[in-house]
Amino acid sequence: MTDFMRDEFGAPNVVDRATFQAELDTLRVREKAHTHEGDAIAAARRRLPMVEVDGATPLIGERGAVTLLDAFEGRRMLIVYYFMWHTGHPAPEQCEGCTWLTSQVRELSYIHPRDVTFAVFCQGPYEENARYRDFMGWEMPWYSARDSLDTLLVGRRIGRMHIVCYLRQGSNVFETYWTTVRGVEAMDNSYRLLDLTGQESWEDSPPAGHNSAPSPGLTAARPIGHHCQCGRADAPSPSGLA
């Protein structure tokens, strides 16, 4: 166990129950306002216009060449995470942020009945990144979009993480939403839960520093799952798992 996990975290001030509840009630007003604003933003997002994209845009999947339309798997909507990729680099040098986020998307049975498919479009060659997917134990649909990024990410920075949402009407495909950088935190649950503890913050911490300990989700600047997996003797290299 690392030192920061052995050491006792700094702690908030100790007060009586009434004082604690009064402080929490004050914060709750802000939390509820935040929730209501989030609901309003989601409603505005649903009212955005959409732009048509070419459903025949080519991808590479486990069965070879497919199209963007195929990635819907017959459903009406498609959520795509564009996974950053460093071609030719070994597993420990792949994107820790993309690894952290993708590792948290496991149970898809809740979105499938809503006519939604989730898939990862990796921005590197399929043979390399599929080995990485298998090594990490991920089971979601996985494709390489490397040769179609200029089309799929037009007007955006290729090589950066993105979430893009699509809608299918028959054989016609439309883009309805996209986000990047902190917007992709929609895939995260770990830090949202940790934030509730008061022991985690990437942004603003009390000056006394009860949030100042290193994050237990990271080891050597990589997510723990990434660190542990990539420490294995069979971690993928550019040439594979030979």
Backbone bond lengths (Angstrom), bond angles and torsions (degrees), N, CA, C in turn:
res aa  C-N    CA-C-N  psi(-1)  N-CA   C-N-CA  omega(-1)  CA-C   N-CA-C  phi
1 M - - - 1.466 - - 1.520 108.90 -
2 T 1.304 117.38 136.47 1.455 121.10 -177.15 1.525 110.90 -72.41
3 D 1.342 115.42 160.07 1.462 120.24 -175.64 1.516 112.09 -58.13
4 F 1.355 116.50 -41.37 1.457 117.53 -175.41 1.520 112.08 -68.07
5 M 1.355 117.30 -21.61 1.455 119.59 177.40 1.531 110.58 -85.02
6 R 1.340 117.47 -22.41 1.467 120.24 176.85 1.522 110.71 -80.98
7 D 1.339 115.53 -40.01 1.460 119.67 -175.76 1.523 110.78 -68.99
8 E 1.297 114.94 143.63 1.462 119.86 178.49 1.519 109.30 -72.57
9 F 1.329 115.83 130.92 1.451 119.69 175.87 1.524 109.84 -64.81
10 G 1.320 116.12 148.92 1.444 119.63 166.76 1.519 108.70 -58.58
11 A 1.313 117.50 157.61 1.462 120.01 -173.34 1.522 110.29 -130.17
12 P 1.339 116.43 155.56 1.474 120.18 174.80 1.528 111.23 -65.40
13 N 1.318 115.19 169.86 1.458 120.63 176.35 1.527 110.69 -64.33
14 V 1.295 116.71 145.27 1.466 122.43 176.22 1.529 108.34 -91.39
15 V 1.341 115.73 128.06 1.464 121.49 179.74 1.523 108.56 -134.88
16 D 1.333 117.47 175.66 1.454 119.88 175.73 1.529 109.61 -79.17
17 R 1.330 116.15 166.67 1.465 121.93 -174.89 1.532 111.84 -58.61
18 A 1.331 117.54 -41.42 1.462 120.67 -177.12 1.528 111.12 -64.29
19 T 1.332 116.60 -41.47 1.465 120.29 178.99 1.520 110.57 -66.91
20 F 1.333 115.66 -42.96 1.463 120.13 177.36 1.523 110.68 -58.25
21 Q 1.333 117.36 -47.33 1.460 120.54 -176.98 1.524 110.94 -66.56
22 A 1.328 117.56 -36.70 1.467 120.56 178.59 1.526 110.75 -63.32
23 E 1.331 116.59 -42.60 1.472 120.58 178.43 1.527 110.41 -65.22
24 L 1.333 116.09 -41.77 1.457 120.15 179.60 1.520 111.11 -65.50
25 D 1.336 117.53 -40.45 1.468 121.22 179.04 1.527 111.00 -62.07
26 T 1.317 116.39 -38.04 1.465 120.06 177.10 1.518 110.97 -64.03
27 L 1.330 115.98 -43.79 1.469 120.27 178.08 1.520 111.04 -65.74
28 R 1.342 116.56 -36.15 1.463 120.63 -177.04 1.527 111.33 -60.72
29 V 1.308 117.39 -33.63 1.467 120.27 177.24 1.529 109.87 -59.31
30 R 1.324 116.16 -44.44 1.466 120.22 178.50 1.525 110.93 -67.67
31 E 1.345 117.06 -39.69 1.463 120.15 179.21 1.524 111.21 -61.05
32 K 1.331 116.12 -43.14 1.468 119.62 -179.86 1.524 111.02 -66.52
33 A 1.325 116.96 -39.25 1.458 119.99 177.13 1.523 110.33 -63.00
34 H 1.340 116.07 -39.58 1.470 121.56 177.71 1.532 110.70 -63.23
35 T 1.337 116.51 -43.17 1.462 120.84 178.48 1.523 111.11 -62.80
36 H 1.320 116.86 -45.89 1.472 120.51 -179.20 1.523 111.39 -65.08
37 E 1.340 116.50 -38.14 1.470 119.02 176.74 1.528 110.41 -66.67
38 G 1.344 116.05 -37.96 1.467 119.10 175.72 1.513 111.99 -62.01
39 D 1.333 117.08 -39.68 1.466 120.68 176.57 1.528 110.85 -62.44
40 A 1.327 116.19 -41.18 1.466 119.97 -179.91 1.522 111.27 -67.42
41 I 1.331 116.48 -38.53 1.463 119.98 177.46 1.525 110.18 -65.47
42 A 1.341 117.02 -41.41 1.466 120.05 178.23 1.521 110.91 -62.02
43 A 1.327 116.95 -39.38 1.462 120.29 177.99 1.528 110.68 -64.53
44 A 1.338 116.42 -40.58 1.469 119.92 177.59 1.523 110.78 -66.29
45 R 1.323 116.51 -36.13 1.463 120.18 177.90 1.533 110.58 -62.30
46 R 1.332 116.08 -39.86 1.467 119.77 179.56 1.528 112.05 -66.80
47 R 1.315 116.65 -19.60 1.469 120.49 -178.53 1.530 112.88 -97.73
48 L 1.331 116.75 4.33 1.460 119.18 176.76 1.532 110.42 -63.41
49 P 1.323 117.99 150.59 1.467 119.52 170.67 1.526 109.50 -71.84
50 M 1.299 117.96 178.13 1.456 121.13 178.76 1.523 109.48 -133.98
51 V 1.325 115.77 162.62 1.459 121.28 -178.13 1.532 108.38 -126.29
52 E 1.311 116.74 137.15 1.464 120.21 -177.97 1.522 110.81 -75.37
53 V 1.301 114.97 139.97 1.466 122.36 174.15 1.516 108.38 -126.15
54 D 1.301 116.47 163.26 1.457 121.49 -175.64 1.524 110.56 -79.46
55 G 1.321 117.06 110.65 1.455 121.16 179.63 1.513 113.36 -64.96
56 A 1.331 116.96 -16.52 1.467 120.92 179.38 1.523 112.41 -88.45
57 T 1.330 117.50 5.42 1.463 120.68 179.04 1.528 109.45 -55.99
58 P 1.335 117.72 126.40 1.474 119.93 -172.72 1.524 113.81 -77.70
59 L 1.330 113.91 144.65 1.453 124.27 173.45 1.518 108.36 -133.13
60 I 1.310 116.64 167.46 1.468 121.69 172.33 1.521 107.66 -118.96
61 G 1.331 116.29 125.17 1.449 121.62 177.58 1.512 110.84 -121.53
62 E 1.327 116.79 -169.59 1.459 119.85 -175.64 1.521 112.81 -66.15
63 R 1.340 117.38 -19.87 1.461 120.44 177.36 1.526 112.12 -104.33
64 G 1.322 116.44 14.58 1.456 120.00 177.91 1.521 111.97 102.07
65 A 1.322 115.28 -146.96 1.457 120.96 -174.49 1.527 111.32 -70.29
66 V 1.328 115.70 130.64 1.461 123.06 175.46 1.526 106.80 -138.95
67 T 1.322 116.45 -175.08 1.454 120.92 179.82 1.524 110.66 -123.89
68 L 1.309 115.46 169.21 1.461 120.94 174.61 1.521 110.04 -57.51
69 L 1.305 117.19 -40.75 1.465 121.02 178.66 1.528 111.07 -60.30
70 D 1.321 117.53 -39.89 1.464 121.35 178.61 1.527 111.85 -61.70
71 A 1.335 116.69 -32.67 1.463 120.56 -176.13 1.529 112.59 -65.62
72 F 1.344 117.59 -18.00 1.464 120.30 176.13 1.528 111.54 -67.54
73 E 1.336 117.90 -20.70 1.468 122.94 -177.38 1.524 111.47 54.96
74 G 1.338 116.27 34.41 1.456 121.20 176.90 1.512 114.91 86.05
75 R 1.330 117.14 -6.98 1.466 119.58 -179.66 1.529 110.29 -85.73
76 R 1.317 115.06 170.74 1.465 120.21 -174.26 1.528 112.83 -84.90
77 M 1.327 116.48 -29.62 1.461 120.42 -176.52 1.518 110.81 -125.69
78 L 1.325 114.87 153.44 1.464 122.00 -177.63 1.522 108.68 -139.20
79 I 1.327 116.05 127.03 1.460 122.47 171.91 1.522 107.23 -107.32
80 V 1.325 116.36 126.30 1.463 120.96 -176.94 1.524 109.78 -119.73
81 Y 1.329 115.48 130.55 1.457 120.60 168.84 1.520 108.35 -101.46
82 Y 1.327 116.23 122.81 1.461 121.97 178.33 1.529 108.86 -90.42
83 F 1.317 114.27 106.40 1.464 123.57 -173.11 1.532 109.32 -85.36
84 M 1.326 116.59 124.24 1.461 120.95 176.47 1.531 109.51 -65.16
85 W 1.325 116.06 148.38 1.461 118.67 -179.53 1.516 110.91 -144.89
86 H 1.333 116.65 135.52 1.459 122.94 177.69 1.528 107.30 -106.41
87 T 1.318 115.75 93.39 1.463 121.72 -173.70 1.526 111.09 -59.28
88 G 1.334 114.41 131.96 1.453 120.31 177.38 1.508 114.68 86.40
89 H 1.338 117.56 -2.99 1.457 120.81 -178.93 1.533 110.00 -96.42
90 P 1.325 118.28 149.77 1.471 120.82 179.20 1.520 111.84 -73.03
91 A 1.316 115.33 171.85 1.463 121.80 -174.97 1.526 113.75 -53.97
92 P 1.350 119.67 -45.55 1.466 118.15 -177.47 1.522 114.12 -63.67
93 E 1.322 117.59 -14.86 1.464 121.09 -177.81 1.523 112.73 -100.72
94 Q 1.327 117.54 5.87 1.457 119.65 175.27 1.526 110.04 -80.87
95 C 1.322 116.36 165.39 1.466 122.05 -169.22 1.533 111.89 -61.75
96 E 1.341 115.26 118.38 1.462 118.75 179.34 1.522 111.80 -69.72
97 G 1.337 117.51 -32.96 1.460 120.06 179.13 1.512 112.13 -66.64
98 C 1.336 116.51 -45.56 1.463 120.06 177.83 1.517 111.01 -64.16
99 T 1.341 116.66 -37.12 1.462 121.00 178.60 1.523 110.65 -64.87
100 W 1.322 116.21 -45.58 1.464 121.56 178.71 1.522 111.13 -58.70
101 L 1.336 117.07 -47.64 1.463 120.48 -177.93 1.522 111.93 -67.79
102 T 1.324 116.30 -47.15 1.465 119.88 -175.98 1.520 111.09 -64.19
103 S 1.328 116.86 -33.53 1.466 120.48 -179.79 1.521 112.40 -64.13
104 Q 1.315 117.89 -19.39 1.463 121.24 -177.27 1.524 113.35 -92.76
105 V 1.320 117.24 -4.81 1.470 120.52 178.66 1.531 107.32 -100.62
106 R 1.301 116.62 95.31 1.464 121.39 -174.10 1.532 112.31 -117.33
107 E 1.319 116.65 -54.49 1.466 121.12 -173.15 1.524 109.70 -93.23
108 L 1.334 115.70 108.39 1.462 121.26 -176.92 1.520 113.02 -102.35
109 S 1.337 117.20 -2.35 1.462 119.33 -175.82 1.524 112.54 -67.71
110 Y 1.330 117.27 -17.68 1.459 119.35 179.11 1.521 112.52 -78.46
111 I 1.329 116.90 -28.72 1.464 118.28 -179.11 1.524 112.35 -92.86
112 H 1.319 118.32 -24.02 1.470 120.02 -179.29 1.531 113.01 -60.45
113 P 1.341 119.66 -42.42 1.472 118.72 178.23 1.534 113.67 -65.32
114 R 1.336 116.27 -16.22 1.465 120.26 175.61 1.528 111.13 -88.76
115 D 1.327 115.77 12.41 1.465 122.15 177.03 1.528 112.10 69.05
116 V 1.346 115.36 35.55 1.463 121.33 -177.58 1.530 109.61 -124.14
117 T 1.326 116.26 133.15 1.457 123.26 172.89 1.522 108.51 -108.15
118 F 1.319 116.86 139.35 1.458 121.93 171.55 1.520 108.22 -109.43
119 A 1.336 116.96 136.15 1.461 121.25 178.36 1.516 109.37 -145.92
120 V 1.321 115.24 155.89 1.462 121.93 173.11 1.520 108.69 -105.31
121 F 1.333 115.87 129.96 1.462 122.44 172.32 1.529 106.44 -108.78
122 C 1.314 116.26 105.89 1.454 119.54 179.92 1.523 109.60 -80.62
123 Q 1.321 115.95 147.69 1.455 121.00 -175.48 1.526 112.53 -96.58
124 G 1.319 116.35 20.78 1.455 121.60 177.48 1.513 110.93 -130.41
125 P 1.349 117.57 -176.55 1.467 121.31 -178.48 1.522 111.84 -65.27
126 Y 1.331 116.49 139.08 1.458 121.31 -173.20 1.525 111.79 -59.04
127 E 1.315 118.32 -43.14 1.460 120.41 -174.20 1.525 111.28 -59.20
128 E 1.331 116.78 -40.94 1.465 119.99 179.08 1.516 111.89 -69.95
129 N 1.327 116.92 -51.98 1.460 117.71 -171.38 1.518 113.01 -75.55
130 A 1.347 117.83 -24.01 1.466 119.54 175.79 1.531 110.61 -68.44
131 R 1.343 116.68 -34.55 1.464 119.49 175.03 1.529 110.35 -63.09
132 Y 1.310 115.21 -39.70 1.463 120.03 179.23 1.524 110.26 -66.11
133 R 1.330 116.89 -44.47 1.475 121.18 177.02 1.520 110.41 -55.83
134 D 1.331 116.91 -49.02 1.461 120.46 -178.12 1.524 110.91 -64.29
135 F 1.322 115.86 -40.19 1.458 121.30 -179.92 1.527 111.27 -62.42
136 M 1.327 117.10 -38.72 1.458 121.64 179.84 1.527 112.19 -80.17
137 G 1.318 117.88 -10.09 1.461 120.83 176.84 1.510 114.69 81.78
138 W 1.327 117.62 20.77 1.457 121.02 179.84 1.518 110.59 -81.51
139 E 1.332 116.62 145.24 1.459 120.98 -174.90 1.521 114.03 -122.66
140 M 1.327 118.06 0.33 1.468 119.81 -179.22 1.528 110.11 -71.14
141 P 1.352 118.10 158.16 1.462 120.63 175.86 1.530 110.37 -54.48
142 W 1.332 115.62 139.06 1.461 120.89 -170.66 1.527 109.14 -138.93
143 Y 1.309 115.54 131.80 1.463 121.46 -179.12 1.522 110.03 -139.03
144 S 1.300 115.97 157.86 1.456 121.67 166.74 1.520 108.50 -99.96
145 A 1.345 115.26 128.44 1.458 121.05 176.76 1.528 110.95 -111.33
146 R 1.316 117.32 17.05 1.465 121.87 -171.28 1.526 112.78 -52.35
147 D 1.331 117.45 -44.28 1.460 120.39 -173.91 1.527 113.10 -83.19
148 S 1.341 116.78 -1.17 1.471 120.13 -177.23 1.525 112.50 -123.69
149 L 1.316 117.64 12.13 1.455 120.07 -174.70 1.522 112.92 -65.14
150 D 1.333 117.37 -34.10 1.461 119.76 178.74 1.524 111.22 -61.91
151 T 1.324 116.34 -30.43 1.465 121.03 178.58 1.521 111.25 -84.10
152 L 1.324 116.04 -48.58 1.464 120.37 -173.77 1.523 112.93 -72.24
153 L 1.322 117.35 -31.75 1.463 121.14 -177.77 1.525 111.17 -114.05
154 V 1.305 116.49 32.61 1.462 120.39 -179.15 1.536 110.37 -54.69
155 G 1.336 115.75 133.05 1.456 120.64 179.95 1.504 114.89 80.32
156 R 1.336 117.20 1.01 1.456 120.94 -179.68 1.520 110.48 -122.64
157 R 1.290 115.74 169.47 1.467 120.59 -176.77 1.525 110.33 -82.95
158 I 1.310 116.35 110.78 1.464 121.52 174.94 1.531 108.47 -68.55
159 G 1.327 115.91 140.36 1.451 120.50 -178.35 1.513 113.31 95.60
160 R 1.318 116.65 -0.76 1.466 121.21 176.16 1.531 108.71 -108.46
161 M 1.315 117.41 155.14 1.462 121.11 177.76 1.530 109.99 -70.85
162 H 1.324 115.56 138.76 1.459 121.80 178.49 1.529 109.21 -143.07
163 I 1.331 116.11 150.92 1.458 122.29 160.49 1.521 106.55 -112.79
164 V 1.334 115.86 130.30 1.460 121.42 178.14 1.529 108.14 -128.94
165 C 1.332 116.67 135.14 1.460 122.07 -179.44 1.527 109.65 -110.90
166 Y 1.332 115.17 138.31 1.453 122.03 -177.47 1.528 110.21 -127.26
167 L 1.325 114.56 153.98 1.457 122.83 176.00 1.517 108.53 -126.80
168 R 1.314 115.93 137.86 1.466 121.07 178.91 1.524 109.65 -110.82
169 Q 1.325 115.78 130.81 1.469 122.29 170.69 1.520 106.81 -122.87
170 G 1.334 115.07 99.02 1.462 118.83 -172.50 1.513 109.27 65.34
171 S 1.326 117.15 -123.00 1.460 121.25 177.98 1.523 112.33 -98.86
172 N 1.322 116.75 5.19 1.458 121.03 178.52 1.527 109.75 -94.07
173 V 1.333 116.46 136.88 1.460 122.01 -175.95 1.525 108.93 -120.10
174 F 1.337 115.26 138.45 1.453 121.54 -178.23 1.528 109.29 -131.56
175 E 1.319 115.82 143.97 1.459 121.61 173.09 1.520 107.90 -92.38
176 T 1.333 116.23 128.69 1.464 120.52 -175.12 1.526 113.90 -111.66
177 Y 1.346 117.38 -18.70 1.460 119.66 -176.91 1.511 108.72 -168.77
178 W 1.322 116.24 151.25 1.467 120.02 168.98 1.521 109.35 -152.95
179 T 1.329 115.71 156.82 1.452 121.87 176.87 1.521 108.87 -152.27
180 T 1.319 115.64 166.74 1.464 120.33 -178.70 1.525 109.53 -151.32
181 V 1.302 116.28 -179.85 1.458 124.85 179.98 1.539 108.93 50.02
182 R 1.323 120.92 -121.08 1.456 120.42 -175.42 1.522 112.76 -70.50
183 G 1.327 117.34 -15.05 1.456 119.42 176.20 1.507 112.99 -62.04
184 V 1.342 117.32 -27.19 1.468 119.96 -179.05 1.526 112.02 -74.81
185 E 1.339 117.27 -4.27 1.462 119.70 175.58 1.528 111.99 -64.90
186 A 1.319 117.30 -6.43 1.465 120.25 173.01 1.524 111.09 -57.50
187 M 1.338 117.61 -24.37 1.458 121.71 179.54 1.523 112.96 -83.14
188 D 1.313 117.42 -9.90 1.461 121.53 -174.02 1.516 111.86 -90.53
189 N 1.314 116.68 140.93 1.468 120.17 166.92 1.523 111.57 -123.64
190 S 1.328 117.59 -25.26 1.468 119.75 -174.10 1.516 112.19 -61.54
191 Y 1.327 116.75 -50.29 1.458 118.06 -176.30 1.517 112.17 -75.44
192 R 1.317 117.55 -25.06 1.466 119.72 173.73 1.529 109.93 -64.41
193 L 1.332 116.02 -40.21 1.459 119.50 176.93 1.525 110.87 -69.93
194 L 1.336 116.69 -44.04 1.452 119.90 -179.75 1.517 112.08 -62.12
195 D 1.327 116.51 -33.01 1.461 120.38 178.54 1.522 111.75 -60.85
196 L 1.340 116.73 -30.64 1.472 119.96 -179.94 1.519 112.40 -68.49
197 T 1.331 116.33 -22.33 1.459 119.74 -177.38 1.519 112.29 -76.78
198 G 1.334 116.75 -16.88 1.458 119.52 -174.86 1.509 113.40 77.94
199 Q 1.338 116.98 2.74 1.464 120.84 -178.43 1.521 112.38 -102.94
200 E 1.322 117.32 -1.17 1.460 120.43 -176.14 1.512 109.69 -129.25
201 S 1.297 116.66 134.06 1.455 120.20 171.52 1.513 109.54 -163.91
202 W 1.331 115.82 130.93 1.462 121.10 172.91 1.526 109.91 -92.25
203 E 1.322 117.54 -10.91 1.453 119.99 -167.84 1.526 112.70 -111.50
204 D 1.327 117.29 -74.27 1.455 121.98 -170.26 1.518 109.16 -125.92
205 S 1.309 116.58 121.78 1.455 120.70 178.97 1.518 109.54 -122.37
206 P 1.336 117.94 150.92 1.466 120.03 175.00 1.521 109.41 -58.49
207 P 1.345 118.07 144.95 1.461 120.13 -178.06 1.521 113.32 -59.96
208 A 1.323 117.69 -27.55 1.463 120.04 178.27 1.514 111.51 -68.26
209 G 1.332 115.93 -24.10 1.455 119.22 166.62 1.503 117.57 87.90
210 H 1.341 119.74 34.14 1.464 116.36 175.86 1.522 110.70 -72.83
211 N 1.332 117.27 -4.17 1.471 121.43 174.49 1.520 111.31 -105.29
212 S 1.321 117.69 13.51 1.456 119.67 -167.37 1.519 114.50 -87.49
213 A 1.324 118.97 -6.73 1.460 120.31 -179.11 1.519 110.62 -70.38
214 P 1.343 118.25 151.59 1.462 120.47 176.50 1.514 110.88 -58.84
215 S 1.298 116.14 152.10 1.456 120.33 -177.66 1.511 112.25 -68.71
216 P 1.351 118.50 129.19 1.467 119.92 176.35 1.507 112.68 -70.24
217 G 1.337 117.88 -7.46 1.462 120.36 177.01 1.503 113.52 -84.89
218 L 1.342 116.74 -8.04 1.452 120.02 -176.19 1.518 110.20 -123.56
219 T 1.315 115.73 140.57 1.448 122.83 173.73 1.513 107.14 -134.36
220 A 1.310 117.27 123.73 1.464 121.70 -177.63 1.522 110.81 52.93
221 A 1.339 115.92 41.25 1.471 124.02 176.10 1.515 112.82 67.84
222 R 1.336 118.27 14.78 1.453 120.80 176.55 1.514 108.64 -125.66
223 P 1.360 118.63 151.15 1.464 119.45 174.30 1.518 110.38 -56.61
224 I 1.322 116.56 146.52 1.458 119.95 -176.20 1.524 111.78 -55.22
225 G 1.349 117.39 -42.84 1.457 119.60 179.29 1.516 111.89 -59.93
226 H 1.324 117.17 -39.76 1.463 122.79 178.65 1.523 110.07 -67.08
227 H 1.335 115.70 -45.42 1.459 120.65 -178.44 1.531 111.29 -61.59
228 C 1.328 115.83 -46.51 1.463 119.50 -177.76 1.521 111.31 -66.57
229 Q 1.334 116.44 -45.11 1.457 119.60 -179.22 1.521 111.88 -64.19
230 C 1.350 115.23 -45.49 1.457 118.69 -174.99 1.513 112.59 -74.20
231 G 1.332 117.29 -9.95 1.442 120.36 174.10 1.521 113.24 -81.68
232 R 1.335 116.40 -7.03 1.452 120.38 179.69 1.521 110.60 -72.08
233 A 1.311 115.80 152.37 1.459 120.38 -178.85 1.521 112.26 -64.45
234 D 1.342 117.20 -24.65 1.463 120.10 -176.91 1.519 112.35 -98.60
235 A 1.342 117.66 20.26 1.479 119.88 178.34 1.514 109.39 -57.69
236 P 1.348 117.36 135.11 1.460 120.08 -175.09 1.511 112.74 -61.34
237 S 1.322 114.54 135.50 1.463 122.05 169.54 1.521 106.28 -107.19
238 P 1.327 118.83 173.04 1.461 119.21 179.26 1.524 113.01 -54.48
239 S 1.323 117.98 -27.64 1.453 119.77 -178.36 1.509 113.45 -89.52
240 G 1.342 116.46 -2.95 1.455 118.41 174.84 1.496 114.24 111.25
241 L 1.332 116.32 -162.70 1.464 123.05 -174.10 1.509 113.21 -99.86
242 A 1.300 117.19 20.23 1.457 123.22 -170.01 1.520 113.77 -35.84
